[in-house]
Amino acid sequence: MEETEYERLCRDAREAPPEDDLPQLPTPDQSGRFPAVEYARIALARDLIRDRKGLGLSQQQLARLAGVRQETLSRLESGKQTASSRTVDKICKALEAQRQRLKGGVKG
Protein backbone atom coordinates (compact mmCIF):
# COMPACT_ATOMS: atom_id res chain seq x y z
CA MET A 1 0.00 0.00 0.00
CA GLU A 2 1.30 3.43 -0.89
CA GLU A 3 2.03 5.79 1.96
CA THR A 4 -0.38 8.43 0.63
CA GLU A 5 -3.20 5.88 0.53
CA TYR A 6 -2.37 4.79 4.09
CA GLU A 7 -2.44 8.43 5.23
CA ARG A 8 -5.80 8.97 3.49
CA LEU A 9 -7.29 5.92 5.18
CA CYS A 10 -6.03 7.10 8.57
CA ARG A 11 -7.49 10.55 7.95
CA ASP A 12 -10.80 9.04 6.84
CA ALA A 13 -10.98 6.88 9.96
CA ARG A 14 -10.39 9.88 12.21
CA GLU A 15 -12.79 12.15 10.35
CA ALA A 16 -15.63 9.70 9.75
CA PRO A 17 -18.63 10.93 11.72
CA PRO A 18 -20.19 8.57 14.21
CA GLU A 19 -23.35 6.92 12.91
CA ASP A 20 -25.35 8.99 15.44
CA ASP A 21 -24.22 12.21 13.72
CA LEU A 22 -25.71 11.18 10.38
CA PRO A 23 -29.35 11.63 9.34
CA GLN A 24 -31.28 8.43 9.97
CA LEU A 25 -32.40 6.39 6.99
CA PRO A 26 -36.17 6.00 6.75
CA THR A 27 -37.75 2.85 8.06
CA PRO A 28 -39.57 0.48 5.74
CA ASP A 29 -43.34 0.29 5.70
CA GLN A 30 -45.26 -2.83 6.75
CA SER A 31 -44.49 -4.46 3.39
CA GLY A 32 -40.77 -3.84 3.81
CA ARG A 33 -40.63 -1.10 1.19
CA PHE A 34 -38.67 2.11 1.71
CA PRO A 35 -39.92 5.48 0.51
CA ALA A 36 -37.63 5.83 -2.53
CA VAL A 37 -37.23 9.62 -2.74
CA GLU A 38 -36.71 10.07 0.99
CA TYR A 39 -34.25 7.16 1.08
CA ALA A 40 -32.25 8.61 -1.83
CA ARG A 41 -32.23 12.08 -0.23
CA ILE A 42 -30.97 10.74 3.12
CA ALA A 43 -28.41 8.42 1.49
CA LEU A 44 -27.00 11.40 -0.44
CA ALA A 45 -26.91 13.47 2.75
CA ARG A 46 -24.97 10.77 4.59
CA ASP A 47 -22.49 10.40 1.71
CA LEU A 48 -21.95 14.16 1.52
CA ILE A 49 -21.24 14.41 5.24
CA ARG A 50 -18.81 11.48 5.18
CA ASP A 51 -16.98 12.77 2.10
CA ARG A 52 -16.78 16.37 3.31
CA LYS A 53 -15.54 15.44 6.78
CA GLY A 54 -13.20 12.82 5.36
CA LEU A 55 -11.53 15.57 3.35
CA GLY A 56 -11.36 17.83 6.39
CA LEU A 57 -13.72 20.45 4.95
CA SER A 58 -16.31 22.53 6.75
CA GLN A 59 -19.67 23.15 5.11
CA GLN A 60 -18.58 26.71 4.39
CA GLN A 61 -15.36 25.57 2.70
CA LEU A 62 -17.10 22.97 0.53
CA ALA A 63 -19.85 25.40 -0.40
CA ARG A 64 -17.25 27.94 -1.52
CA LEU A 65 -15.33 25.34 -3.54
CA ALA A 66 -18.55 24.09 -5.17
CA GLY A 67 -20.02 27.52 -5.83
CA VAL A 68 -23.18 26.87 -3.84
CA ARG A 69 -24.62 28.57 -0.77
CA GLN A 70 -23.68 27.13 2.63
CA GLU A 71 -27.39 27.09 3.49
CA THR A 72 -28.04 24.86 0.47
CA LEU A 73 -25.34 22.43 1.54
CA SER A 74 -26.71 22.43 5.09
CA ARG A 75 -30.22 21.57 3.85
CA LEU A 76 -28.84 18.79 1.64
CA GLU A 77 -26.83 17.32 4.51
CA SER A 78 -29.87 17.38 6.77
CA GLY A 79 -31.81 15.38 4.19
CA LYS A 80 -34.56 17.99 4.12
CA GLN A 81 -33.99 19.17 0.57
CA THR A 82 -33.74 17.29 -2.70
CA ALA A 83 -30.71 18.38 -4.67
CA SER A 84 -30.81 19.26 -8.32
CA SER A 85 -28.48 17.27 -10.55
CA ARG A 86 -26.58 20.49 -11.27
CA THR A 87 -25.95 21.12 -7.58
CA VAL A 88 -24.88 17.51 -6.96
CA ASP A 89 -22.52 17.75 -9.93
CA LYS A 90 -20.92 20.94 -8.57
CA ILE A 91 -20.44 19.39 -5.14
CA CYS A 92 -19.04 16.13 -6.55
CA LYS A 93 -16.57 18.04 -8.72
CA ALA A 94 -15.44 20.12 -5.74
CA LEU A 95 -14.99 17.01 -3.59
CA GLU A 96 -12.99 15.28 -6.32
CA ALA A 97 -10.82 18.36 -6.85
CA GLN A 98 -10.08 18.44 -3.11
CA ARG A 99 -9.22 14.72 -3.17
CA GLN A 100 -6.79 15.36 -6.01
CA ARG A 101 -5.22 18.32 -4.19
CA LEU A 102 -4.70 16.21 -1.07
CA LYS A 103 -3.43 13.25 -3.08
CA GLY A 104 -0.92 15.49 -4.82
CA GLY A 105 0.18 16.98 -1.52
CA VAL A 106 -1.19 20.41 -2.38
CA LYS A 107 -3.34 21.98 0.29
CA GLY A 108 -5.95 24.60 -0.41
SULVENCOR-V269763 format. One record per residue. N is the residue number from 0. RES is the residue in one letter. PHI is phi in degrees with one decimal (* if undefined). PSI is psi in whole degrees, -180 to 180 (* if undefined). D_FIRST is the distance of its C-alpha to the first C-alpha in Angstrom with 1 decimal. Layout:
N | RES | PHI | PSI | D_FIRST
N | RES | PHI | PSI | D_FIRST
This chain:
0 | M | * | 135 | 0.0
1 | E | -69.8 | 150 | 3.8
2 | E | -61.6 | -40 | 6.4
3 | T | -63.6 | -38 | 8.5
4 | E | -67.3 | -41 | 6.7
5 | Y | -60.1 | -45 | 6.7
6 | E | -62.7 | -40 | 10.2
7 | R | -63.8 | -44 | 11.2
8 | L | -62.9 | -41 | 10.7
9 | C | -62.8 | -44 | 12.7
10 | R | -63.0 | -44 | 15.2
11 | D | -61.4 | -42 | 15.7
12 | A | -63.6 | -39 | 16.3
13 | R | -71.1 | -38 | 18.8
14 | E | -90.4 | -13 | 20.5
15 | A | -62.6 | 127 | 20.8
16 | P | -70.9 | 146 | 24.6
17 | P | -60.3 | 152 | 26.1
18 | E | -54.4 | -33 | 27.6
19 | D | -66.3 | -23 | 31.0
20 | D | -87.0 | -1 | 30.4
21 | L | -101.6 | 149 | 29.9
22 | P | -59.3 | 142 | 32.9
23 | Q | -77.5 | 136 | 33.9
24 | L | -67.7 | 148 | 33.8
25 | P | -66.5 | 155 | 37.3
26 | T | -89.7 | 151 | 38.7
27 | P | -71.6 | 158 | 40.0
28 | D | -78.3 | -173 | 43.7
29 | Q | -62.9 | -23 | 45.9
30 | S | -89.8 | -1 | 44.8
31 | G | 87.0 | 10 | 41.1
32 | R | -94.3 | 142 | 40.7
33 | F | -96.7 | 146 | 38.8
34 | P | -68.6 | 113 | 40.3
35 | A | -59.4 | -49 | 38.2
36 | V | -66.2 | -45 | 38.5
37 | E | -63.4 | -42 | 38.1
38 | Y | -61.9 | -45 | 35.0
39 | A | -63.7 | -41 | 33.4
40 | R | -62.3 | -45 | 34.4
41 | I | -71.0 | -39 | 32.9
42 | A | -62.1 | -42 | 29.7
43 | L | -63.1 | -43 | 29.3
44 | A | -58.6 | -46 | 30.2
45 | R | -63.2 | -43 | 27.6
46 | D | -63.5 | -42 | 24.8
47 | L | -60.6 | -46 | 26.2
48 | I | -62.0 | -48 | 26.2
49 | R | -60.8 | -47 | 22.6
50 | D | -64.2 | -46 | 21.3
51 | R | -61.9 | -49 | 23.7
52 | K | -68.0 | -36 | 22.9
53 | G | -62.3 | -28 | 19.2
54 | L | -93.5 | 2 | 19.7
55 | G | 72.8 | 29 | 22.1
56 | L | -103.9 | 144 | 25.1
57 | S | -83.8 | 167 | 28.6
58 | Q | -59.2 | -42 | 30.8
59 | Q | -61.2 | -44 | 32.8
60 | Q | -64.2 | -46 | 29.9
61 | L | -65.2 | -41 | 28.6
62 | A | -59.3 | -44 | 32.2
63 | R | -62.6 | -46 | 32.9
64 | L | -63.0 | -35 | 29.8
65 | A | -86.9 | -15 | 30.8
66 | G | 74.0 | 35 | 34.5
67 | V | -124.7 | 164 | 35.7
68 | R | -74.6 | 145 | 37.7
69 | Q | -60.6 | -36 | 36.1
70 | E | -62.8 | -37 | 38.7
71 | T | -64.1 | -47 | 37.5
72 | L | -61.9 | -41 | 33.9
73 | S | -60.8 | -45 | 35.2
74 | R | -65.3 | -38 | 37.3
75 | L | -65.6 | -43 | 34.5
76 | E | -69.8 | -22 | 32.2
77 | S | -81.8 | -14 | 35.2
78 | G | 80.2 | 13 | 35.6
79 | K | -94.0 | -8 | 39.2
80 | Q | -132.4 | 139 | 39.0
81 | T | -87.1 | 129 | 38.0
82 | A | -83.4 | 146 | 36.1
83 | S | -76.7 | 158 | 37.3
84 | S | -63.2 | -33 | 34.9
85 | R | -64.2 | -43 | 35.4
86 | T | -66.6 | -44 | 34.3
87 | V | -60.8 | -42 | 31.2
88 | D | -61.6 | -44 | 30.3
89 | K | -60.3 | -45 | 30.8
90 | I | -67.2 | -44 | 28.6
91 | C | -61.6 | -41 | 25.8
92 | K | -64.7 | -41 | 26.0
93 | A | -66.0 | -41 | 26.0
94 | L | -63.6 | -44 | 23.0
95 | E | -65.4 | -40 | 21.0
96 | A | -62.1 | -40 | 22.4
97 | Q | -66.6 | -41 | 21.2
98 | R | -58.5 | -44 | 17.7
99 | Q | -65.3 | -40 | 17.8
100 | R | -61.2 | -45 | 19.5
101 | L | -68.4 | -40 | 16.9
102 | K | -62.3 | -38 | 14.0
103 | G | -82.3 | -2 | 16.3
104 | G | 81.9 | 11 | 17.1
105 | V | -100.6 | 125 | 20.6
106 | K | -99.3 | 148 | 22.2
107 | G | 159.7 | * | 25.3
